[in-house]
Amino acid sequence: MALEIVRIPALSDNYIWLVHDDASGETMVVDPAEAEPVEAVLAARGWRLSAIWNTHWHPDHTGGNAALKAAHGVPVIAPAGEAARIPTADRLVAEGDVVTLGAHQAVVMETPAHTAGHISYLFADDAAIFVGDTIFAMGCGRLFEGTAAQMFANMQRYAALPDATAIYCAHEYTESNGCFALSVDADNQALVARMVAVRAARAAGRATVPTTIGVERTTNPFLRAGSVEEFARLRQEKDDFRG
């Protein structure tokens, strides 16, 4: 049975992901920026929270940990490399570890650069990956605690996934990312067409994620970069972009 994944807007542009397995009745939340919107969706759907999964330590990804943990008595699963910065963590995971939701298995991928211990959770059999702030629709995370080489390696790992893999990122950055992408890849007709759709969606107040590996492969300049040097140049240009 397929996972049911619910997008919960939070703060100014965050997305929290609530993931439910109907067969087991288990529900986990990925990167709860705050507790209140999660509680509202749980109540509306009659779901019981089973666990909290974090991709990295930033407060807009862990801000709801303590309140949700206290209210539901659930464990927090978090990256081992950031144990000191996620005091609510109960289970620390690293590359290759497996975490489960009912019968569904996710493999942990270490994807550092945005933060030093950032991880992603890949549900290969469900064609879904939760990436935190590593890759976005037409963009990638800033290099706050890592290097361009690390983030380029992350992009290479993502690019090797099947095209149908759904990417659940944690922010609504698509339109601004697309503006930059057009500035460096203006002749990409797939990108031009995508931006028409994105602008229409945002004008109507609709979300633009999740995206997929296949879509990003054709329109995301960071995933399309052919070398560390090209990636580093693009990341610096994006940091400086004011378009």
C-alpha positions as CSV (number, residue, x, y, z in Angstrom):
1,M,0.0,0.0,0.0
2,A,1.4,3.4,-0.9
3,L,2.4,6.0,1.6
4,E,0.1,9.0,2.0
5,I,2.1,12.1,2.1
6,V,0.6,15.4,3.2
7,R,2.3,18.8,2.7
8,I,1.9,21.2,5.6
9,P,2.8,24.9,5.1
10,A,4.6,26.5,8.0
11,L,6.4,29.7,8.9
12,S,7.0,31.9,5.8
13,D,7.9,29.4,3.2
14,N,8.6,26.0,4.9
15,Y,6.9,22.7,4.1
16,I,6.5,20.0,6.8
17,W,5.8,16.5,5.4
18,L,3.4,14.2,7.3
19,V,3.7,10.7,6.1
20,H,1.1,8.0,6.9
21,D,1.1,4.2,6.3
22,D,-2.5,3.1,6.4
23,A,-1.7,-0.6,6.8
24,S,0.1,-0.1,10.1
25,G,-1.6,3.1,11.2
26,E,1.8,4.7,11.7
27,T,2.5,8.3,10.9
28,M,5.8,10.2,11.0
29,V,6.6,13.8,10.4
30,V,9.6,15.1,8.6
31,D,11.3,18.4,9.8
32,P,8.5,19.9,11.9
33,A,9.2,23.6,11.8
34,E,6.5,24.1,14.4
35,A,4.0,21.8,16.2
36,E,0.7,23.6,15.8
37,P,0.0,23.0,12.1
38,V,1.1,19.3,12.5
39,E,-1.3,18.9,15.4
40,A,-4.1,20.4,13.3
41,V,-3.6,18.0,10.4
42,L,-3.3,15.0,12.7
43,A,-6.6,15.9,14.4
44,A,-8.4,16.5,11.1
45,R,-7.3,13.1,9.7
46,G,-7.6,11.1,12.9
47,W,-4.0,10.0,12.7
48,R,-1.7,9.1,15.6
49,L,1.9,10.4,15.4
50,S,4.5,7.6,15.6
51,A,7.9,9.4,15.1
52,I,9.7,12.6,14.1
53,W,12.4,12.4,11.4
54,N,14.9,15.3,11.1
55,T,17.2,16.0,8.1
56,H,19.3,18.6,9.9
57,W,19.5,20.8,12.9
58,H,18.3,24.2,11.7
59,P,15.5,25.6,13.9
60,D,13.0,25.8,11.0
61,H,13.3,22.0,10.7
62,T,13.4,21.1,14.4
63,G,11.4,23.8,16.1
64,G,8.4,21.6,16.7
65,N,10.3,18.6,17.9
66,A,10.0,19.2,21.7
67,A,6.3,20.0,21.7
68,L,5.4,17.1,19.5
69,K,7.6,14.7,21.4
70,A,6.1,15.8,24.7
71,A,2.5,15.6,23.4
72,H,2.8,12.2,21.7
73,G,5.6,10.4,23.4
74,V,7.3,9.6,20.1
75,P,11.0,9.2,19.2
76,V,13.0,11.7,17.3
77,I,15.3,10.3,14.6
78,A,18.1,12.6,13.6
79,P,21.5,12.7,11.9
80,A,24.3,11.3,13.9
81,G,26.6,14.1,12.7
82,E,24.4,16.7,14.4
83,A,23.6,15.0,17.7
84,A,24.9,18.0,19.8
85,R,22.6,20.4,17.9
86,I,19.4,18.3,18.2
87,P,19.0,17.7,21.9
88,T,15.6,16.1,21.4
89,A,17.1,13.2,19.4
90,D,16.5,9.7,20.5
91,R,17.9,7.7,17.6
92,L,20.9,8.9,15.6
93,V,21.3,7.6,12.1
94,A,24.1,7.8,9.5
95,E,24.8,6.6,5.9
96,G,23.2,3.3,5.1
97,D,21.0,3.0,8.2
98,V,17.4,1.9,7.7
99,V,14.4,3.6,9.3
100,T,10.9,2.3,8.9
101,L,7.3,3.4,8.7
102,G,5.2,0.3,9.0
103,A,6.6,-2.1,6.3
104,H,8.1,0.8,4.3
105,Q,11.8,1.2,4.5
106,A,13.9,4.3,4.1
107,V,17.7,4.3,3.7
108,V,19.7,7.2,5.1
109,M,21.9,9.0,2.7
110,E,24.5,11.4,4.2
111,T,24.1,14.6,2.1
112,P,26.3,17.3,3.8
113,A,27.1,20.8,2.7
114,H,24.0,22.9,3.7
115,T,24.9,21.7,7.2
116,A,27.8,19.4,8.2
117,G,25.6,16.4,9.1
118,H,22.6,16.8,6.8
119,I,20.9,13.6,5.7
120,S,18.2,12.5,3.3
121,Y,15.7,9.7,3.6
122,L,15.2,7.5,0.5
123,F,12.1,5.3,0.2
124,A,13.4,3.5,-2.9
125,D,10.5,1.1,-3.2
126,D,8.0,4.1,-2.8
127,A,10.0,6.3,-5.3
128,A,10.2,9.1,-2.7
129,I,13.1,11.0,-1.1
130,F,13.0,13.6,1.7
131,V,15.9,15.9,1.2
132,G,15.5,18.8,3.6
133,D,17.5,21.7,2.3
134,T,19.8,19.9,0.0
135,I,18.0,20.0,-3.4
136,F,15.1,22.2,-4.3
137,A,12.9,22.6,-7.3
138,M,15.4,24.2,-9.8
139,G,17.8,24.9,-7.0
140,C,20.0,23.6,-4.2
141,G,20.8,24.6,-0.6
142,R,23.3,27.2,0.4
143,L,26.7,26.0,1.5
144,F,26.5,27.0,5.2
145,E,28.7,24.3,6.7
146,G,30.2,22.5,3.8
147,T,31.8,22.7,0.4
148,A,30.8,22.9,-3.3
149,A,32.5,19.5,-3.8
150,Q,30.2,18.0,-1.1
151,M,27.1,19.4,-2.6
152,F,28.1,18.5,-6.1
153,A,28.5,14.9,-4.9
154,N,25.0,15.1,-3.4
155,M,23.7,16.2,-6.8
156,Q,25.4,13.3,-8.5
157,R,23.8,10.9,-6.1
158,Y,20.4,12.3,-6.6
159,A,20.9,12.3,-10.4
160,A,21.5,8.6,-10.2
161,L,18.0,7.9,-8.8
162,P,15.1,6.9,-11.1
163,D,13.4,9.8,-12.9
164,A,10.1,9.0,-11.2
165,T,11.5,9.5,-7.7
166,A,9.5,12.3,-6.0
167,I,11.6,14.9,-4.2
168,Y,10.1,16.3,-1.0
169,C,12.1,19.4,-0.2
170,A,11.4,21.8,2.7
171,H,10.8,25.2,1.1
172,E,8.8,27.0,-1.5
173,Y,11.7,28.5,-3.4
174,T,10.7,27.3,-6.9
175,E,9.9,30.6,-8.5
176,S,13.0,32.5,-7.3
177,N,15.1,29.5,-8.2
178,G,13.6,29.4,-11.6
179,C,14.4,33.0,-12.2
180,F,18.1,32.3,-11.6
181,A,17.9,29.1,-13.7
182,L,16.6,31.1,-16.6
183,S,19.4,33.6,-16.3
184,V,22.0,30.8,-16.9
185,D,20.0,28.5,-19.2
186,A,17.8,30.7,-21.1
187,D,17.6,28.5,-24.2
188,N,16.3,25.5,-22.2
189,Q,12.8,25.1,-23.5
190,A,11.8,22.7,-20.8
191,L,12.8,25.3,-18.3
192,V,11.0,28.1,-20.0
193,A,7.8,26.0,-20.1
194,R,8.2,25.0,-16.5
195,M,8.5,28.6,-15.4
196,V,5.3,29.5,-17.1
197,A,3.5,26.8,-15.1
198,V,5.3,27.7,-11.9
199,R,4.4,31.4,-12.2
200,A,0.8,30.5,-12.8
201,A,0.7,28.2,-9.8
202,R,2.2,30.7,-7.5
203,A,-0.1,33.5,-8.7
204,A,-3.0,31.2,-7.8
205,G,-1.5,30.4,-4.4
206,R,-0.6,26.8,-5.3
207,A,2.4,24.9,-4.1
208,T,5.1,23.8,-6.6
209,V,6.6,20.8,-4.8
210,P,7.1,17.9,-4.6
211,T,9.1,17.7,-7.8
212,T,10.8,14.7,-9.4
213,I,14.3,13.7,-10.3
214,G,13.3,13.6,-14.0
215,V,12.0,17.1,-14.0
216,E,15.0,18.4,-12.1
217,R,17.3,16.6,-14.5
218,T,16.0,18.7,-17.3
219,T,15.6,22.1,-15.5
220,N,17.8,22.3,-12.5
221,P,21.2,23.9,-13.3
222,F,22.8,22.5,-10.1
223,L,21.7,18.9,-10.9
224,R,22.8,19.5,-14.5
225,A,26.3,20.8,-13.6
226,G,29.0,18.7,-15.2
227,S,31.8,19.4,-12.8
228,V,32.6,20.6,-9.3
229,E,34.0,23.8,-10.9
230,E,30.8,24.5,-12.8
231,F,28.7,23.7,-9.8
232,A,30.8,26.1,-7.6
233,R,30.5,28.9,-10.1
234,L,26.7,28.4,-10.3
235,R,26.3,28.4,-6.5
236,Q,28.3,31.6,-6.2
237,E,26.3,33.2,-9.0
238,K,23.1,32.2,-7.2
239,D,24.3,33.6,-3.9
240,D,24.9,36.9,-5.7
241,F,21.8,36.8,-7.9
242,R,19.3,39.7,-7.4
243,G,17.1,39.1,-10.4
